[in-house]
Amino acid sequence: MICDDKSEIDVAIKAPLASTYSRTEIIDSVYEEIRRQTKFSHENVVKCLGFYHNKTQQYPVLILEWMFYGSLAKVFERSKLQKAL
């Protein structure tokens, strides 16, 4: 992602998966998450940098801060593997 000051940063894109919910329900859910994420700020929570949705996309996507070590689930998974060795 290119920032206003022309610097580049790595980002993660969070997009909803196809599900049994209606398109409207999924879009409403994503926008609710966007509202919550943009109001919330804590050093231990991934920052929401924004979102993107245009007419050619089926659903909006969140643009999140890139986490170098991956998701918390992946960190725990690696930790379990290391302890098993």
C-alpha positions as CSV (number, residue, x, y, z in Angstrom):
1,M,0.0,0.0,0.0
2,I,1.3,3.5,-0.8
3,C,0.7,6.1,1.9
4,D,0.1,9.8,1.6
5,D,3.7,10.5,2.2
6,K,4.7,8.2,-0.7
7,S,6.1,5.5,1.6
8,E,5.1,1.9,1.1
9,I,3.8,-0.5,3.8
10,D,2.8,-4.1,3.8
11,V,-0.9,-4.7,4.6
12,A,-3.2,-7.6,5.0
13,I,-6.5,-7.8,3.2
14,K,-9.5,-9.4,5.1
15,A,-12.3,-10.5,2.8
16,P,-15.4,-12.4,3.7
17,L,-15.7,-16.0,2.5
18,A,-18.7,-17.2,0.6
19,S,-21.2,-18.6,3.1
20,T,-24.8,-19.5,3.6
21,Y,-25.7,-15.9,4.5
22,S,-27.2,-13.5,2.0
23,R,-25.1,-11.0,0.2
24,T,-26.8,-8.2,2.2
25,E,-26.2,-9.9,5.5
26,I,-22.5,-10.4,4.7
27,I,-22.1,-6.8,3.5
28,D,-23.9,-5.5,6.7
29,S,-21.6,-7.7,8.8
30,V,-18.4,-6.4,7.1
31,Y,-19.5,-2.8,7.5
32,E,-20.2,-3.4,11.2
33,E,-16.7,-4.8,11.6
34,I,-15.3,-1.8,9.8
35,R,-17.2,0.5,12.2
36,R,-15.9,-1.3,15.2
37,Q,-12.3,-1.7,14.0
38,T,-12.0,2.0,13.0
39,K,-13.2,3.2,16.5
40,F,-11.0,0.8,18.4
41,S,-7.3,1.4,19.2
42,H,-5.1,-0.7,21.3
43,E,-1.4,-1.7,21.1
44,N,-2.3,-5.4,21.1
45,V,-4.9,-5.3,18.4
46,V,-4.3,-5.2,14.7
47,K,-5.0,-1.7,13.3
48,C,-7.6,-1.3,10.6
49,L,-6.1,1.1,8.0
50,G,-9.2,1.3,5.9
51,F,-11.5,-0.6,3.6
52,Y,-12.2,-0.8,-0.1
53,H,-15.4,-1.6,-1.9
54,N,-16.3,-0.7,-5.5
55,K,-19.1,-1.9,-7.9
56,T,-17.0,-4.7,-9.4
57,Q,-16.3,-6.3,-6.1
58,Q,-18.9,-8.6,-4.5
59,Y,-18.0,-7.6,-0.9
60,P,-16.1,-4.9,0.8
61,V,-12.6,-5.8,2.2
62,L,-10.8,-4.5,5.2
63,I,-7.2,-3.3,4.9
64,L,-5.3,-4.2,8.1
65,E,-1.9,-3.7,9.5
66,W,0.5,-6.5,8.4
67,M,1.5,-8.8,11.2
68,F,5.0,-10.1,10.6
69,Y,4.5,-13.3,12.6
70,G,1.1,-14.0,11.1
71,S,-2.2,-14.6,12.9
72,L,-2.4,-15.4,16.6
73,A,-3.6,-18.9,15.6
74,K,-0.5,-19.4,13.5
75,V,1.8,-18.2,16.4
76,F,0.1,-20.7,18.8
77,E,0.3,-23.5,16.2
78,R,4.1,-22.9,15.8
79,S,4.5,-22.8,19.5
80,K,2.8,-26.1,20.0
81,L,5.0,-27.7,17.3
82,Q,8.2,-26.4,18.9
83,K,7.1,-27.7,22.3
84,A,6.4,-31.1,20.8
85,L,9.9,-31.3,19.3
